[in-house]
Amino acid sequence: MSQSPHIVIVDDEAPAREMVGDYLKMHGFAVTLCDGGKSLRSEIETKVPDLVVLDLNMPEEDGLSIIRDLKSRINVPVIMLTATASPIDRVVGLELGADDYIAKPCELRELMARIRSVLRRSTPVKGAAADAAPAKESKDHLVRFGTKWLDLEAQALRDDEGNEHPLTASEFGLLKVFAANPKRVLSRERLLELANARDAEAFDRAVDLRIMRIRRKIEPDPTKPAVIRTIRGGGYLFSPSGEKA
């Protein structure tokens, strides 16, 4: 039997984190509760969780700086809990590498659905290593993006030497859409739809930010993008050969 996913809940309000923790335990998740960035850091030193649910508004250290620090250490999926209505925090959080967000006070069933969805997007990475040997026979799952290779099975981005370059679940989602639609102009709306992103308000701006980050990783010259090109008034186009317009 596979192990229960381990979720860390970070919230400075004890009743809120305990309510979320109890609900997730009731549905079979292994849960650790943390009251802020400090306890989260000591937790991840001993064991890397499968996912972190993080409150953005905390007195000691705000959630955005925790996300920045967390993502610089480990590639763990993060769902933000946002009490503020401002999409700016959400956009910044997504730009820092968070995978999803939910407004507080949250509907627990919706939070659980989001957790399951993010885990589904991020778990194939672990499973892929086990059957990597036979996969080497076929290169069908590898797509060339500029200076890198996208491994669709392992959800990984690698250079020609085989070194892996960190990719968030949302960046992988966009690259996968481009890989399936080469030489087609995709509007932001179409990209969001195909990548199953929600909330156009926060995600629309985040698409541009994510593509900017992807370009830094794959373009021979990120200042003159030739692999993922901007089509004025149209959206974006993946040019597999990286030819300029």
ABEGO torsion letter per residue (X at the ends): XBBBBBBBBBBABAAAAAAAAAAAAAAGBBBBBBAEAAAAAAAAAABBBABBBBBABBAABBAAAAAAAAAAABBBBBBBBBABABAAAAAAAAAAGBABBBBOBBBAAAAAAAAAAAAAAAAAAAAAAAAAAAAAABAAABBBBEABBBBAAAGBBBBAAGBBBBBBAAAAAAAAAAAABBGBBBBAAAAAAAAGBBGAAAAAAAAAAAAAAAAAAABABAABBAABBBBBGAEBBBBAAGBBX
